Amino acid sequence: MKGELIYKIFKFIEDEAWDHMDFVHAFLISGYGATGGKINSNLSKLRSKRINKNTNKRNIKDKEQYLKQYFSKLKTQGFIKSDDSKKISLTSKGKKKLNIFKRSPNLNADSYKNGTSDRVVVVSYDIPEHKRKERGILRSMLRMLDFTMAHQSVWIGRTLFSEKFMNYLGQMDILRYVKIMEITKSGTIAKLKT
């Protein structure tokens, strides 16, 4: 989703300056859809171990080059800065942009969480083609809320949705196409037949 990458970078470095290379590696290992907590966890692991030898170094190098170019672009635009020790932090312009992102309903996943369920939550939808943009926003939001795609339009996770999430689906006029269920029993159809 447009702005998602820059939002995650800004949000992560908002309060503290981080070593550029450690941050890049933690971000890449966590994956594009990772939450700030997951990136921070991986950053801690990297600092203690540095980098896992089983990582596909060539793929990381390509992505690392892309991310370095992206950081350079953000510096040129005046959103981030680095000091002599290569620590990066947000500029005042970057902080203002982050505040705008925080108010963006489709980027700030934290405002849509209402805790975690001990049951599996299933989200299923059949959104018409003319609502393609809204369908893309919903997918991005589900990824940010740690849901995984089980099928093309079926996602599973353990996040409980807030009323704000439901209201936003209503604002996008897709609420009637979305079904949210909790699985209360585990097992398979084969077990149910016996």
N, C-alpha and C positions, 0 to 999 in steps of 0.2 A: 504494500500500500504506500502511496506517495507520502513521504515524510516519516515513515516508520523507522528507517535506519538512523536518520539524523536525530530523531526523538530519543531513541534508545541510547545513542552515544551521549547526547547532552544530559539526559537524565542520570546516566551512570557517573559522569564526571562533575555533576552539579556541585557537590559539597567538598570535593577533595581532589587534589591533583594526583594523577596516577602515572606510573612509568609507562611510556608509550608502548613499548614492545610487550610488556606483560598484559596490558589492556587488549592489544590487538589479538594476542594469542588466546586470551580468555574468551573474547568475543567470538572468535572463529570456532573454538572448540564447543562453545555453548550452542551455536547455531543461530540463524537469523531470527527465528521466532522466540528466542529465549527471553526470560524475564530478567530484570536487574539482579534479583537474588541469585539466580542460576549463574549469571556472569560473575557475580561477586564470589560465589562459592568456587567456581573454576579458577578465578584469579588467585584465591588463597591456595588452592591446590598447586597451581603453577609456581607460586612463590616458594613453596616447600620442595617441589620436585623438579621445577623448571618445566621441561616438556616431555611428554610421554614418547618413548622411542618407537612405539607402534603406530604413531600418527603418520598418515600419508603426507610426507614432507613436500612432495611436488605440488599437490593440491593446495596445501597450506601456503606454499610460496606464492602461487598464483593469486589466491585470495588475499594474502598478506600484501602483495603489491597493489591490488585494487584498493584495499583499505587504506594503505599509505597515501595513495593518490587522493582518496576521498578526504583524508585528514588534511592533506595539503590544500585542497579546495576549501575546506572549512576554515583553515587559517587565513587563506587569501581573502575570503569573504568577511573575516573579522569575527567569527563565532568562537574560535578556540585559540589559545596561545600556548607556547611552550617556553620554558625557561632554559638556562644554560645546562641544567642537568637532565634535559629532555622530559621533564614532567609537564603534562598537559593539564589545562584547566579551561573553564569557560570564561569568556570575556563578558563584560556587561551586556553587550549585544547578544551574545550566546544565551545568557540568562533570560533576557527578554523573550528570545525566540522559544526557549524551553517553556516559559510560562504560557505562551500562546499554545504550544503543543499540549501542555497539561490541561488546558481548557477544551482541547479538541476531543469531542466525544468518542471518536473512533480510534484514538491513539492511546488514551490513558486507561488501560485495562484495569488498573487498581480500583477505579471508581465503580466497576461493574461486578466486583467480587463481593460475595456475601458469606465468605467462609468456605470451608471445604467439607464435602460430604463423605461419610464412611461408605456410602453406596456409589455405584457407578451412575453417572448422569449421561443420558443419551440425548443428543440434539439431532433432529431430523428435519429436513426442509425440502420443499419443492417450490422454489421461487421462479416465477416466469422469466422468460428470456429478456423481456423489456425492462426488467429490474436487475440486469446483469451487474451494474455498478454496486448496488446494495448487497447483492449476493457476495461479491468480492469483499466488501467491507465486513460482512458477517463472518466469512471465512478467516479473515485477518484477526478479527476480534477473538474468535474461538482459539486460534493458534496462540494468541497472546495470553489467553486464559488457561493455557496448558492442556487444551483438548487435542486429541489426535484423530485424524480422519480414518474411520473404519471402512467407509465406502464413499463413493462420490459425494453424496449429500447426507452422510451419517457420521457424526463426530461423537467421541466418548471422552469423558474426563471425570473429575471429582469436584469441580468448582460449582458452588451454589451461586446463582445469579441474583443480583440486587434488583430492586424495583427500577432503578435508573436504567439498567440494561434493557428491561422489558419496555420501558418508556421510549428508549432510543429505537428499538425495533418498531415500535408504533409510529414514531416520527418518520422513519424511513418507509413506512407503509408496507412492511413485510411481516408483521406479527402474525397475521392470519395464515401465512405459509410455513410457519415454524412450529414444530412440536418439541417439547422438552419433557423428558421422562426420567424417573429414577428406577433403577433395577433393584427390586426388593428381595429377589431370590436368585441364587446362583445355581447353575446346573445346565444340562443340555436337554434337548428334546428327547434324546435316547433314554435319559434317566426318567423323564416324565412318563414315557410309554409303559414302563415297567411298574 
